[in-house]
Amino acid sequence: MEKHKILFVCVHNSARSQMAEAFLNELGADAFIAESAGLEPGTLNPYVVEAMAEAGIDISGKQTKAVFDLFRQGKPFNAVITVCDAASAERCPVFPGMTKRIAWSFPDPSGFKGTKEEILAQTREVRDEIKKKVTDFIGEAKVLKFWM
């Protein structure tokens, strides 16, 4: 069975899209291949790296990528899932082919304020929300045979 290619997009590809990519590749590896990219690629968020390590996934070696570079390469995706706010999601390019567009909205860890522990706690909440959404996505896809 051919795996379905999913692209997660957020503004900087430094937090939310990286977490979603890692969770889908970990939890849905039998049916999906995930990538992630950003509208304005930044630097990988160290709080996200730490929160994901706590969940048993090492993303410390990941690089941020630009969504428009993937678009220009003509990479095919079965779905593009935005994980940023609606206004930012509207800036995503429309990929050619049969790409489905899905919007999930999560708070941006780059905007979290407080002590290191407070920021890490907020990042963990987003991580857990993303993991649940990815898990639900995998389950729905399999039950509905949406992708199969």
For each residue, the residues with C-beta under 8 A, 3 or more apart:
1: 31 148
2:
3: 31 32 33
4: 31 32 33 78 79 141 147
5: 32 33 34 35 75 76 77 78
6: 24 32 33 34 35 77 78 79 80 81
7: 34 35 36 37 67 70 75 77 79 80 81 95
8: 16 17 20 21 24 34 35 36 37 81 82 83
9: 13 17 36 37 38 39 67 80 81 82 83 84 89 92
10: 13 14 15 16 17 36 38 39 82 83 84 88 108
11: 38 39 40 42 84 88 108
12: 15 38 39 40 41 42 43 64 110
13: 9 10 17 18 36 37 38 41 42 64 65 66 67
14: 10 18 38 41 42 43 44 45 48 64 110
15: 10 12 18 19 45 47 48 108 109 110 123 126
16: 8 10 19 20 83 84 106 108 109 126 130
17: 8 9 10 13 20 21 36 37 38 83
18: 13 14 15 21 22 36 44 45 48 52 59 62 64
19: 15 16 22 23 48 51 52 59 126 127 130 131
20: 8 16 17 23 24 34 36 81 83 104 130 133 134
21: 8 17 18 24 25 34 35 36
22: 18 19 25 26 34 52 57 59 62
23: 19 20 26 27 57 130 131 134 135
24: 6 8 20 21 27 28 32 34 134 137 138
25: 21 22 28 29 32 33 34
26: 22 23 29 57
27: 23 24 131 134 135 138
28: 24 25 31 32 34 134 137 138
29: 25 26 32
30:
31: 1 3 4 28 138 141 142 147 148
32: 3 4 5 6 24 25 28 29 138 147
33: 3 4 5 6 25
34: 5 6 7 8 20 21 22 24 25 28
35: 5 6 7 8 21 65 70 75 77
36: 7 8 9 10 13 17 18 20 21 65
37: 7 8 9 13 17 41 64 65 66 67 69 70
38: 9 10 11 12 13 14 17 41 42 64 65 66 67
39: 9 10 11 12 66 67 68 84 88 91 92
40: 11 12 66
41: 12 13 14 37 38 64 65 66
42: 11 12 13 14 38 64 110
43: 12 14 64
44: 14 18 48 49 59 60 62 63 64
45: 14 15 18 48 49 109 110 123
46: 49 50
47: 15 50 51 109 112 119 120 123
48: 14 15 18 19 44 45 51 52 59 109 123 127
49: 44 45 46 52 53 59 60
50: 46 47 53 54 120 123
51: 19 47 48 54 55 120 123 124 127
52: 18 19 22 48 49 55 57 58 59 127
53: 49 50 56 57 58 60
54: 50 51 124
55: 51 52 127 131
56: 53
57: 22 23 26 52 53
58: 52 53 61
59: 18 19 22 44 48 49 52 62
60: 44 49 53
61: 58
62: 18 22 44 59
63: 44
64: 12 13 14 18 37 38 41 42 43 44
65: 13 35 36 37 38 41 69 70
66: 13 37 38 39 40 41 69 70
67: 7 9 13 37 38 39 70 71 92 93
68: 39 71 72 93
69: 37 65 66 72 73
70: 7 35 37 65 66 67 73 75
71: 67 68 74 75 93 95
72: 68 69
73: 69 70
74: 71 96
75: 5 7 35 70 71 95
76: 5 95 96 97 99
77: 5 6 7 35 80 95 97 99
78: 4 5 6 98 99 100 147
79: 4 6 7 99 100 101 102
80: 6 7 9 77 92 95 99 100 101 102
81: 6 7 8 9 20 101 102 103 104 137
82: 8 9 10 88 89 92 101 102 103 104
83: 8 9 10 16 17 20 104 105 106 130
84: 9 10 11 16 39 88 89 105 106 108
85: 88 89 105 108
86: 89 90 103 105
87: 90 91
88: 10 11 39 82 84 85 91
89: 9 82 84 85 86 92 103 105
90: 86 87
91: 39 87 88
92: 9 39 67 80 82 89 101
93: 67 68 71
94: 99 101
95: 7 71 75 76 77 80 99
96: 74 76 99
97: 76 77
98: 78
99: 76 77 78 79 80 94 95 96
100: 78 79 80
101: 79 80 81 82 92 94
102: 79 80 81 82
103: 81 82 86 89
104: 20 81 82 83 130 133
105: 83 84 85 86 89
106: 16 83 84 126 129 130
107: 111 112 122 126
108: 10 11 15 16 84 85 111
109: 15 16 45 47 48 112 119 122 123 126
110: 12 14 15 42 45
111: 107 108
112: 47 107 109 118 119 122 123
113: 118 119
114: 117 118 119 122
115: 118 119
116: 119 120
117: 114 120 121
118: 112 113 114 115 121 122
119: 47 109 112 113 114 115 116 122 123
120: 47 50 51 116 117 123 124
121: 117 118 124 125
122: 107 109 112 114 118 119 125 126
123: 15 45 47 48 50 51 109 112 119 120 126 127
124: 51 54 120 121 127 128
125: 121 122 128 129
126: 15 16 19 106 107 109 122 123 129 130
127: 19 48 51 52 55 123 124 130 131
128: 124 125 131 132
129: 106 125 126 132 133
130: 16 19 20 23 83 104 106 126 127 133 134
131: 19 23 27 55 127 128 134 135
132: 128 129 135 136
133: 20 104 129 130 136 137
134: 20 23 24 27 28 130 131 137 138
135: 23 27 131 132 138 139
136: 132 133 139 140
137: 24 28 81 133 134 140 141
138: 24 27 28 31 32 134 135 141 142
139: 135 136 142 143
140: 136 137 143 144 146
141: 4 31 137 138 144 145 146 147 148
142: 31 138 139 145 148
143: 139 140
144: 140 141
145: 141 142 148
146: 140 141
147: 4 31 32 78 141
148: 1 31 141 142 145
